[in-house]
Amino acid sequence: MHNCSDVIIIGGGIIGCAAAYYLRKKGLSVIVLEKSPHIGNGGSGRNGGGVRQSGRDVRELPLAMYAVRHMWPGLSEELGVDVEYCQEGNLRLGKTENHLQILRGLTQKASSCGLDVRMLDGGEVRQINPYLSGEVIGASFCPTDGHANPLKATLGYYMRARELGARFITGEEVQAIRKIKGKARQVVTKQNIYEGDRIILAAGYESRGIAATVGIDIPMSNVLIEALVTEAQPTMFAQMLGTADADFYGHQTRHGSFVFGGESGFEQVNRDDGHMAVSSITASCTCRGILKYIPKLAHAKIVRTWAGYEDVCIDGVPVISPVEEVPGLILACAFTGHGFGIAPVTGYLLSQMATGEEMLFDLSAFRYDRFRPVI
């Protein structure tokens, strides 16, 4: 049948595209359904491009470290697209003693898991990045962290998956998953019904409503984050920047422009009926924060701003899991703004789940059933 395949993937972001690529490499037929007219139109095309291990929940660290060691360095060559991967480290900045306490705690936990990350004082920070202001009194530094271009990485996975035979259908809004004889088997859209042996649900926050059609609830919320890009500047620094309070993050691209993300705290107040609309508040708030860290950017012009949603899980780590109650359904959502950096390894792990292979990692920390009440 035209609408049948071994695996149906719901969601055409980088996770769905990566899973499609690795599944096709294993020889399985794949259909990817994307609600938007455009691939990667959700968080995959709207994030800041961080490829970091530091500052993560320790449950995510094995995935992030594997991706950095074994996947990101060769990804441009593998996909035939320059994903602009830059591995020059991540400085997570602090301006107060409270900030330093937060950073020390994160650093200690990550170091205990084998990550090369250490604390620096203000002088050491400015030796690495002399453009940072005197307000920065310390930072954590992970030299193997970096950043990449999320648009190009998503495009690379999409193009290679298509070349290998994956079928992508855009503008196809999923309404429900349907069980046949107790097993997830069909995906119902406004126009069609698709059928597969496995269904991978990787549609960001919209995964929650779709999973609910088979009685599954994923405890996550939809959080609006805004970003901006400046005009091209002379080359200043290559590190990815973040802060202890996570109030802004960003980096300078290979082309000279700076990409920064941030929040004002008013994003949910100014939401425009669920649309990814920027407010008049957040960009100016983010810029004021940036200038306290990088005063040299005071006269840089902003080219554009945009907004996007994070699917934030209640316990801060994603759900990457088969669902025991609904055989055939695999969840890949609630990435809490951390999904881009682990997308390559997540896509590969999803291909292993769908084929029943032995997994690279113990993924029990990401199982859906961790939310079951203890009786």
C-alpha positions as CSV (number, residue, x, y, z in Angstrom):
1,M,0.0,0.0,0.0
2,H,1.1,3.5,-0.8
3,N,0.6,4.7,2.8
4,C,2.3,1.8,4.5
5,S,5.8,1.5,5.7
6,D,7.9,-0.3,8.4
7,V,8.1,2.9,10.5
8,I,5.9,6.0,10.6
9,I,7.6,9.0,12.1
10,I,5.4,11.9,13.3
11,G,7.5,15.1,13.3
12,G,9.9,16.5,10.7
13,G,12.4,18.1,13.1
14,I,16.0,17.1,13.5
15,I,15.1,14.1,15.7
16,G,12.6,12.8,13.2
17,C,14.9,13.4,10.2
18,A,17.8,11.8,12.0
19,A,15.7,8.7,12.9
20,A,14.6,8.5,9.3
21,Y,18.2,8.6,8.1
22,Y,19.4,5.8,10.5
23,L,16.4,3.7,9.8
24,R,16.9,3.8,6.1
25,K,20.6,2.9,6.6
26,K,19.3,-0.2,8.3
27,G,17.0,-0.9,5.3
28,L,13.6,-0.1,6.8
29,S,10.9,1.7,4.9
30,V,10.0,5.1,6.5
31,I,7.3,7.7,6.1
32,V,7.8,11.0,8.0
33,L,4.7,13.2,8.6
34,E,5.1,16.9,9.3
35,K,2.3,19.3,10.1
36,S,4.1,22.4,8.8
37,P,4.7,23.0,5.2
38,H,8.4,23.1,6.1
39,I,10.8,20.6,7.5
40,G,12.4,21.7,10.7
41,N,9.9,24.5,11.3
42,G,9.6,23.9,15.1
43,G,12.4,24.0,17.6
44,S,14.9,22.5,15.2
45,G,14.9,25.6,13.1
46,R,14.6,28.1,16.0
47,N,17.2,27.1,18.6
48,G,20.6,28.5,19.3
49,G,22.7,25.6,18.0
50,G,24.5,24.6,21.2
51,V,26.3,21.3,21.1
52,R,27.1,21.1,24.8
53,Q,27.7,18.5,27.5
54,S,28.2,20.9,30.4
55,G,25.2,22.2,32.3
56,R,23.2,19.2,31.5
57,D,21.3,16.9,33.8
58,V,23.7,14.0,34.5
59,R,21.1,11.6,33.1
60,E,21.7,13.1,29.6
61,L,25.5,13.2,29.9
62,P,26.2,9.8,28.4
63,L,24.2,10.7,25.2
64,A,25.8,14.1,24.9
65,M,29.3,12.9,25.4
66,Y,28.8,10.1,22.9
67,A,27.5,12.5,20.3
68,V,30.4,14.9,20.8
69,R,33.0,12.1,20.7
70,H,31.7,9.9,17.9
71,M,29.1,11.7,15.8
72,W,29.3,15.5,15.6
73,P,33.0,15.7,14.4
74,G,32.3,13.6,11.2
75,L,28.7,14.7,10.7
76,S,29.3,17.2,7.9
77,E,31.2,14.6,5.9
78,E,28.6,11.9,6.5
79,L,25.7,14.0,5.5
80,G,27.4,15.9,2.7
81,V,26.3,19.2,4.2
82,D,28.5,21.6,6.2
83,V,26.7,21.7,9.5
84,E,29.2,24.4,10.7
85,Y,30.2,22.4,13.7
86,C,32.7,24.3,15.9
87,Q,34.3,22.7,18.9
88,E,35.9,25.6,20.8
89,G,34.3,25.1,24.2
90,N,31.5,26.5,26.3
91,L,31.9,29.2,28.9
92,R,29.0,29.3,31.4
93,L,29.3,32.7,33.0
94,G,28.7,33.9,36.5
95,K,28.5,37.4,38.0
96,T,27.6,36.7,41.6
97,E,28.6,34.3,44.3
98,N,25.3,32.6,44.0
99,H,26.0,32.1,40.3
100,L,29.3,30.5,41.2
101,Q,27.7,28.1,43.6
102,I,25.3,27.0,40.8
103,L,28.2,26.5,38.5
104,R,30.3,24.6,41.0
105,G,27.5,22.2,41.6
106,L,27.0,21.6,37.9
107,T,30.7,21.2,37.4
108,Q,31.2,18.7,40.2
109,K,28.3,16.5,39.0
110,A,29.6,16.5,35.4
111,S,33.2,15.9,36.4
112,S,32.1,12.9,38.4
113,C,30.7,11.4,35.2
114,G,34.0,11.8,33.4
115,L,33.4,15.1,31.6
116,D,36.4,17.5,31.2
117,V,34.9,20.6,32.8
118,R,36.4,23.0,35.3
119,M,35.9,26.2,37.1
120,L,37.7,29.4,36.1
121,D,38.1,32.7,37.9
122,G,37.4,36.0,36.2
123,G,41.0,36.5,35.0
124,E,41.2,33.0,33.5
125,V,37.8,33.6,31.8
126,R,39.1,36.7,30.1
127,Q,42.3,35.0,29.0
128,I,40.1,32.7,26.9
129,N,37.6,35.4,25.9
130,P,39.0,39.0,26.4
131,Y,35.7,40.5,25.2
132,L,33.9,39.6,28.4
133,S,33.3,42.4,30.9
134,G,34.7,42.8,34.3
135,E,31.3,41.8,35.8
136,V,32.1,38.2,35.0
137,I,33.8,36.9,38.2
138,G,34.0,33.2,37.2
139,A,32.7,30.6,34.8
140,S,32.7,26.9,34.1
141,F,34.6,25.8,31.0
142,C,34.2,22.7,29.0
143,P,36.7,22.7,26.1
144,T,35.0,19.9,24.1
145,D,31.6,21.7,23.9
146,G,30.7,23.8,20.9
147,H,27.9,24.8,18.5
148,A,26.6,24.0,15.0
149,N,24.0,25.4,12.6
150,P,20.6,23.7,13.4
151,L,19.1,24.6,10.0
152,K,21.9,23.0,8.1
153,A,22.1,20.0,10.4
154,T,18.4,19.3,10.0
155,L,18.6,19.9,6.3
156,G,21.5,17.4,6.0
157,Y,19.6,14.6,7.8
158,Y,16.5,15.4,5.7
159,M,18.4,15.3,2.4
160,R,20.3,12.1,3.1
161,A,17.2,10.3,4.4
162,R,15.4,11.3,1.2
163,E,18.3,10.1,-0.9
164,L,18.1,6.8,0.8
165,G,14.4,6.5,0.1
166,A,12.6,7.9,3.1
167,R,9.3,9.5,2.2
168,F,8.5,12.9,3.7
169,I,5.0,14.4,3.6
170,T,4.6,18.0,4.7
171,G,1.4,19.8,5.5
172,E,0.1,16.6,7.0
173,E,-1.5,17.3,10.4
174,V,-1.8,14.2,12.6
175,Q,-5.1,13.9,14.4
176,A,-4.7,10.5,16.2
177,I,-2.9,7.3,16.6
178,R,-5.1,4.3,16.2
179,K,-4.6,0.8,17.7
180,I,-5.4,-2.4,15.8
181,K,-5.7,-5.4,18.0
182,G,-4.1,-3.6,21.0
183,K,-1.1,-2.4,19.0
184,A,-0.3,1.1,17.7
185,R,-0.7,0.6,14.0
186,Q,-2.3,3.5,12.2
187,V,-1.7,7.3,12.1
188,V,-4.8,9.3,11.1
189,T,-4.4,12.7,9.5
190,K,-7.0,15.1,8.2
191,Q,-6.6,13.6,4.7
192,N,-5.2,10.1,5.1
193,I,-4.5,7.0,7.1
194,Y,-1.0,5.7,7.3
195,E,0.0,2.3,8.6
196,G,3.3,0.9,10.0
197,D,4.8,-1.7,12.3
198,R,6.3,1.0,14.5
199,I,5.2,4.6,15.1
200,I,7.8,7.1,16.4
201,L,6.2,10.2,17.9
202,A,8.7,13.1,17.7
203,A,6.5,16.2,17.4
204,G,7.6,18.4,20.2
205,Y,4.9,19.6,22.5
206,E,2.2,18.5,20.1
207,S,3.3,14.9,20.9
208,R,1.3,15.3,24.1
209,G,-2.1,15.7,22.4
210,I,-1.3,13.0,19.8
211,A,-0.2,10.5,22.5
212,A,-3.4,11.3,24.4
213,T,-5.4,9.7,21.6
214,V,-4.2,6.3,22.8
215,G,-4.5,7.2,26.5
216,I,-0.9,8.3,27.1
217,D,0.0,11.6,28.9
218,I,3.5,13.0,28.8
219,P,3.9,15.6,31.6
220,M,5.4,18.5,29.7
221,S,4.6,22.2,29.1
222,N,5.1,24.5,26.1
223,V,7.5,27.3,26.9
224,L,8.2,30.2,24.5
225,I,11.8,31.3,23.9
226,E,13.0,34.1,21.7
227,A,16.2,34.6,19.8
228,L,17.9,37.3,17.7
229,V,20.7,37.5,15.2
230,T,23.0,40.5,14.6
231,E,24.6,41.9,11.5
232,A,28.1,40.4,10.8
233,Q,30.8,41.6,13.1
234,P,34.6,41.2,13.0
235,T,35.7,37.8,14.3
236,M,35.7,38.0,18.1
237,F,35.5,34.5,19.7
238,A,34.5,31.0,18.9
239,Q,33.1,29.7,22.3
240,M,29.5,29.0,23.0
241,L,28.4,31.2,25.9
242,G,25.8,30.6,28.6
243,T,25.1,31.8,32.1
244,A,24.5,30.3,35.5
245,D,20.9,31.7,35.4
246,A,20.4,30.5,31.8
247,D,19.0,33.9,31.0
248,F,20.9,34.1,27.7
249,Y,23.1,32.0,25.5
250,G,24.7,32.5,22.2
251,H,27.7,32.4,19.9
252,Q,29.3,34.0,16.9
253,T,28.7,32.2,13.7
254,R,31.3,31.4,11.0
255,H,29.8,34.3,9.0
256,G,30.4,36.9,11.7
257,S,26.8,37.4,13.0
258,F,26.0,36.6,16.6
259,V,23.0,34.4,17.5
260,F,21.6,34.9,21.0
261,G,18.6,33.5,22.8
262,G,17.0,34.7,26.0
263,E,13.8,35.4,27.8
264,S,12.2,38.2,29.7
265,G,9.8,36.3,31.9
266,F,6.9,37.8,30.1
267,E,6.8,35.4,27.1
268,Q,3.8,33.5,28.4
269,V,1.9,36.7,29.1
270,N,2.4,38.0,25.6
271,R,1.6,34.7,23.7
272,D,-0.4,35.3,20.6
273,D,-3.0,32.5,20.7
274,G,-0.3,29.8,20.6
275,H,1.6,31.3,17.6
276,M,5.4,31.6,17.7
277,A,5.2,35.4,17.8
278,V,8.0,37.6,19.2
279,S,7.1,40.4,21.7
280,S,8.4,43.9,22.0
281,I,9.8,43.1,25.4
282,T,12.1,40.1,25.1
283,A,14.7,41.2,22.5
284,S,15.4,44.5,24.4
285,C,15.6,42.6,27.7
286,T,18.0,40.1,26.2
287,C,20.1,42.8,24.7
288,R,20.5,44.6,28.0
289,G,21.6,41.3,29.5
290,I,24.1,40.7,26.7
291,L,25.7,44.1,27.1
292,K,26.5,43.4,30.7
293,Y,28.6,40.5,29.5
294,I,29.9,41.7,26.1
295,P,29.9,45.5,26.0
296,K,31.7,45.7,22.7
297,L,28.5,44.7,21.0
298,A,26.7,47.9,22.1
299,H,26.4,49.2,18.5
300,A,25.8,45.9,16.7
301,K,22.5,46.1,14.7
302,I,19.9,43.3,15.1
303,V,18.9,41.8,11.8
304,R,15.9,39.9,13.0
305,T,14.3,38.2,15.9
306,W,12.2,35.0,16.1
307,A,10.4,32.8,18.7
308,G,10.0,29.1,19.2
309,Y,8.6,26.7,21.7
310,E,10.5,24.3,24.0
311,D,8.7,21.1,25.1
312,V,9.7,21.2,28.7
313,C,9.4,18.0,30.7
314,I,8.3,18.1,34.3
315,D,11.6,16.4,35.5
316,G,13.9,18.2,33.0
317,V,15.0,15.3,30.8
318,P,13.4,13.9,27.6
319,V,11.2,10.9,27.1
320,I,12.9,8.5,24.7
321,S,11.0,5.3,25.2
322,P,8.7,2.6,23.9
323,V,5.3,2.5,25.6
324,E,4.5,-0.7,27.3
325,E,0.7,0.0,27.4
326,V,0.7,0.7,23.6
327,P,3.0,-1.7,21.9
328,G,4.5,-0.4,18.7
329,L,4.6,3.3,19.9
330,I,7.9,4.9,20.6
331,L,8.1,8.4,22.2
332,A,10.9,11.0,21.5
333,C,9.8,14.3,23.0
334,A,10.0,16.6,26.0
335,F,13.6,17.5,25.2
336,T,13.4,20.7,27.4
337,G,15.5,22.8,25.0
338,H,18.4,20.3,25.1
339,G,17.5,18.2,22.0
340,F,19.7,19.6,19.3
341,G,23.0,18.6,20.7
342,I,21.9,15.0,21.3
343,A,19.9,14.7,18.1
344,P,22.4,12.5,16.2
345,V,22.6,9.9,19.0
346,T,18.9,10.1,19.7
347,G,18.1,9.4,16.1
348,Y,20.3,6.4,16.1
349,L,18.9,5.1,19.4
350,L,15.4,5.4,17.9
351,S,16.4,3.3,15.0
352,Q,17.7,0.7,17.4
353,M,14.4,0.7,19.3
354,A,12.4,0.4,16.1
355,T,14.5,-2.6,14.9
356,G,14.7,-4.3,18.3
357,E,18.5,-4.2,18.4
358,E,20.6,-4.1,21.6
359,M,20.8,-0.5,22.7
360,L,24.0,1.6,22.9
361,F,22.9,2.8,26.3
362,D,20.7,2.0,29.2
363,L,17.8,4.4,28.6
364,S,15.8,3.6,31.7
365,A,16.2,7.2,32.9
366,F,14.2,8.3,29.8
367,R,11.5,5.7,30.0
368,Y,7.9,6.9,29.9
369,D,6.9,4.7,32.8
370,R,9.1,6.7,35.2
371,F,6.0,8.9,35.6
372,R,3.9,6.1,36.9
373,P,2.7,6.7,40.5
374,V,4.4,4.5,43.1
375,I,1.8,2.2,44.7
